Amino acid sequence: MDVDTRLLRYFAAIAEEGNLTRAAHRLFVSQPSLTKQLKHLESQLGVRLFTRSSTGMRLTEAGHALAARVPPMLAGWDVAVSETRGAARVLRVGFLASAANDATPAIVREFGRLRPGWRVDLKQAPWSDPSAGLAGAEVPVALLRLPFPGEETFGVQTLFGEFRCVALSSAHPLAGRSSIDFPELWDDPVVVAPALKGTWREHWLALSERDGREVRVGAVTEHPDEFLGAIAGGHGVALVPASTSHFYSRPDIVYVPVRGVSPSEVAVAWLPDPGEAAVDFVRCCLDVTRSRRTGCGTRSG
């Protein structure tokens, strides 16, 4: 019987968390979707793996048997994938849109100089995965923005910071300003991504800098085009990194610097055991961006 390793990773997360909501949050999937995948796995195996209780999800006898086998099985698969990719001399690097921006080509060139014959396969992650593929071990290293959920479990090095702007419809009353004080935006609805939760949500809504004022959501969008369209249509405003104005320039949207909000930090993050090629990539990130760093610290998981 062939079973998708993704289903096994979902099972392992539920078994470790003992709670569907926490497991879904950890995996960046919705709870209904996770429940559906669990039922699919149980149907494939022909056994019940969990029972629900007042304290969460409890493993059945069959579930305990599978839980004992899955982690080493997945670890072995991850090693096999890593070794296979290493043999192919390809490094997969996850990234979020605009993370590292103009520095990325220079980082890739430096990596090619350090490791002749290797190539970098850049894999853009959707907004629904702020870890840019690290959470599911889809990539060993990623360029992303801080903070992101679960970052304490990975190695993390801040590369540089950039101030944040507000993206406004060109028809917005404040669109002609050279800068805006953040309190002037508190009454505006905001356009958000569906994955906006936890520390990720707190940062991009600047909750700690709103003096307790409630956030009003004007639109929830999943893709950049929808995000920009909602802003251009006047459904809300959004805090974005300053570099967004270069990558998503539109005549119906203006980007104005905001005073009174913390900067956005671009970082490189990696798995606990990413492999030598990924370690070299991290080194290239640091070398290329050193002149742009703003004194932000280093963290490792």
Secondary structure, 3 states (H helix, E strand, C coil): CCCCHHHHHHHHHHHHHCCHHHHHHHHCCCHHHHHHHHHHHHHHHCCCCEEEECCEEEECHHHHHHHHHHHHHHHHHHHHHHHHHHHCCEEEEEECCCCCHHHHHHHHHHHHHHCCCCEEEEEECCCCCCCCCCCCCCCCEEEEEECCCCHHHCEEEEEEEECEEEEEECCCCCCCCCCEEHHHHCCCCEEECCCCCHHHHHHHCCHHHCCCCCCCEEEECCCHHHHHHHHHCCCCEEEEECCHHHHCCCCCEEEEEEECCCCEEEEEEECCCCCHHHHHHHHHHHHHHHHHCCCCCEECC
